[in-house]
Amino acid sequence: MKKIINNKKDTNSNKESISPELKFFNYEKKFKFENGAFIEDLTIAYTTNGHLNINKDNAILICHAFTGDSDVLSWWSNFVGKKKAIDTDKYFVICSNVLGGCSGTTGPSSKKPDSNLCYGTDFPTFTIRDIVNVQKILVDSLGIKKLYCVVGGSMGGMQALQWTASYPNMMEKAIIIASSMCHSPMQIALNEIARQAITEDTEWYGGKYYGMSSPDRGLALARMLGHITYMSEEYMRKKFGRKRKKALKYFTPSFEVENYLHYNGEKFTSRFDANSFLYLTKAMDFFDVKDEIKKIKNKKNVSLKRVLVISFISDWLYPSSQSADMVLTYRNANIDTLFYEIESNYGHDAFLIKNAEQTKFIKEFLNN
């Protein structure tokens, strides 16, 4: 994936030619956050795939997961593209980098208006609702009055959930995969450990590290923790077992799984911003949309007709019990909701990996 700092493309990227051009929409009004703060320089980075039809009723918004970006053909190519589950020959697919991200949309690593300084931790705190409101601004700018479907997995699923609660009159369908209506204490605890790894790094400097050395050590540790939660125990056992490599010293990595975590942690620091990590994990922890979904049945002009929920049996980070809870909540709000639990040993990352069942369920849901 590309890393973009201050809304500039990484010119060293060697992306495949199938990746679409990154586009930018500059919002000319003040953007007001849920907490009352505002910024005057909102830029939204996004991609589109396929063609918008004459009636403008074939648009699908895909919301990316925590460390993803707008290049959906890169991170979800198993399900999006020509003749795939989300067929770009049939649908107009939109994907934007989230508010507060570090791949083109305004966030902590963006420069303040009329300044050479980056926002850092002066960037307003934001919520999943703020992220969705920015996406709505983008959809409106494209002249689209109603989305055919909003799709998302993990943090992207939270965005899809918020779309159904905030704008049930702007969409027909929603697909929510491996996600939750609110974080459990365990999920919050894991995020807090990751945040502490960053903020305790001596080079974090209270979030004002731009132009100096960055808290790569802390960010790498946070990513290492994340990788553990994305996989299942069975998958880790099959992939790594107790394979060992020669270690230089006793306390240096000697197991293959250790080397894997170190490699991916260090690699992550080249494409992601530590402050974005802090802001986004906090937005996920504060997310709680259950009561809003309950109220959908009382709203007027609701066009949301169907919801598809998918979970994975080996996903211990976002367990199927959380998906079952959202299914019940939607059904009690009079929304026709389908639920499939898929067997897979990949853990939480299963929603990203090629899977015939997930392909089938998405394709059938979109076509019916």
KAZI-V827445 format. One record per helix or strand. SS is the DSSP state (H for helix, E for strand). FROM is the first residue (numbers start at 0). LEN is the number of residues. Records with the same first field share a line. If there is no record, write none. Layout:
SS->FROM-LEN, FROM-LEN
//
This chain:
E->3-2, 7-1, 22-4, 30-2, 37-2, 42-7, 58-5, 79-2, 85-2, 91-5, 102-1, 110-1, 117-1, 146-7, 170-7, 181-1, 243-1, 254-1, 287-1, 305-7, 335-7
H->71-4, 119-3, 127-14, 154-12, 184-15, 204-3, 215-15, 232-7, 255-13, 273-13, 289-9, 319-13, 346-6, 355-12
//
